[in-house]
Amino acid sequence: AAASVATSFVYTPSECVKQRCQVSGNVKAWQAARMIVRESGVGGLYKGWTAVLCRNIPQSAIKFFVFEKLMRAVYASAAGRGSGTLPSLAV
C-alpha cells in the first residue's frame, strides 16, 4: 500500500496534465501544467489524488494477495511431485 501511495504521488500530476490536454484539445503538456498551477496552485496538480488512492491501494492489496496464494500453490504443487526444481510461473 505504501508503494501505491508513493507511486500515485509521483504520477498524479502527470495524469492531471494529460487529462487537461485531452479535454482542452490542442494544448501542449507544459501549457496545461502552467494553466493548472495558475488556476489552482500546485495543489491543482493533485486534484483527484484521493480517487487514485481509492483505486490503487485495493488493487495493490488484491494483486499481492493473489500472487502470494498463487506462489504457495505452485510451491505445494512442486513439493507434491517430488521434483527438485520449481516450475516457472509467468505472471
C-alpha positions as a printed NumPy array, in Angstrom:
array([[  0.   ,   0.   ,   0.   ],
       [  2.856,   2.382,   0.777],
       [  4.278,   1.84 ,  -2.682],
       [  0.897,   2.721,  -4.207],
       [  0.775,   5.954,  -2.247],
       [  4.309,   6.9  ,  -3.281],
       [  3.76 ,   5.973,  -6.915],
       [  0.464,   7.797,  -7.154],
       [  2.04 ,  10.88 ,  -5.546],
       [  4.529,  10.956,  -8.412],
       [  2.159,  10.074, -11.254],
       [ -0.979,  12.009, -10.288],
       [  0.332,  15.366, -11.594],
       [  1.173,  13.846, -14.969],
       [ -2.289,  12.258, -15.149],
       [ -3.867,  15.607, -14.294],
       [ -1.869,  17.337, -17.038],
       [ -2.704,  14.572, -19.523],
       [ -6.411,  14.883, -18.783],
       [ -6.264,  18.668, -19.176],
       [ -4.578,  18.222, -22.564],
       [ -7.255,  15.755, -23.65 ],
       [-10.122,  17.985, -22.543],
       [ -8.647,  21.25 , -23.81 ],
       [ -7.836,  19.919, -27.244],
       [ -4.718,  21.319, -28.843],
       [ -2.766,  22.204, -25.671],
       [  0.809,  21.102, -25.011],
       [  1.674,  19.449, -21.692],
       [  3.74 ,  22.383, -20.376],
       [  0.945,  24.797, -21.266],
       [ -1.576,  22.614, -19.46 ],
       [  0.668,  22.348, -16.385],
       [  1.095,  26.118, -16.257],
       [ -2.665,  26.622, -16.629],
       [ -3.392,  24.23 , -13.766],
       [ -0.836,  25.85 , -11.461],
       [ -2.021,  29.352, -12.408],
       [ -5.692,  28.464, -11.795],
       [ -5.417,  26.194,  -8.737],
       [ -1.861,  26.403,  -7.447],
       [  0.428,  23.412,  -7.127],
       [ -2.337,  21.567,  -5.271],
       [ -4.321,  21.625,  -8.5  ],
       [ -1.917,  19.06 ,  -9.901],
       [ -3.13 ,  16.672,  -7.197],
       [ -6.859,  17.008,  -7.794],
       [ -8.199,  13.503,  -7.924],
       [ -5.382,  12.023,  -5.831],
       [ -7.901,  10.643,  -3.344],
       [ -9.722,   8.835,  -6.148],
       [ -6.425,   7.465,  -7.435],
       [ -5.597,   6.136,  -3.962],
       [ -9.056,   4.587,  -3.657],
       [ -8.301,   2.72 ,  -6.884],
       [ -4.62 ,   1.858,  -6.399],
       [ -4.48 ,   0.708,  -2.775],
       [ -7.156,  -2.02 ,  -3.069],
       [ -5.74 ,  -3.056,  -6.45 ],
       [ -2.274,  -3.499,  -4.954],
       [ -3.611,  -5.39 ,  -1.958],
       [ -5.562,  -7.78 ,  -4.182],
       [ -2.612,  -8.226,  -6.556],
       [ -0.208,  -9.162,  -3.758],
       [ -2.76 , -11.424,  -2.056],
       [ -3.371, -13.327,  -5.3  ],
       [  0.361, -13.507,  -6.023],
       [  1.095, -14.976,  -2.572],
       [ -1.704, -17.538,  -2.885],
       [ -0.559, -18.475,  -6.377],
       [  3.064, -18.901,  -5.298],
       [  2.037, -21.075,  -2.34 ],
       [  0.03 , -23.25 ,  -4.703],
       [  2.996, -23.543,  -7.072],
       [  5.366, -24.437,  -4.23 ],
       [  2.893, -27.011,  -2.877],
       [  2.448, -28.494,  -6.341],
       [  6.192, -28.756,  -6.895],
       [  6.733, -30.286,  -3.473],
       [  3.945, -32.821,  -4.088],
       [  5.563, -34.042,  -7.299],
       [  8.896, -34.504,  -5.627],
       [ 10.735, -32.558,  -8.287],
       [ 13.898, -30.791,  -7.253],
       [ 13.067, -27.608,  -9.122],
       [ 10.161, -25.223,  -9.012],
       [  8.151, -24.692, -12.166],
       [  8.402, -21.329, -13.867],
       [  5.403, -19.1  , -13.42 ],
       [  4.765, -16.231, -15.791],
       [  2.775, -13.551, -14.022]])
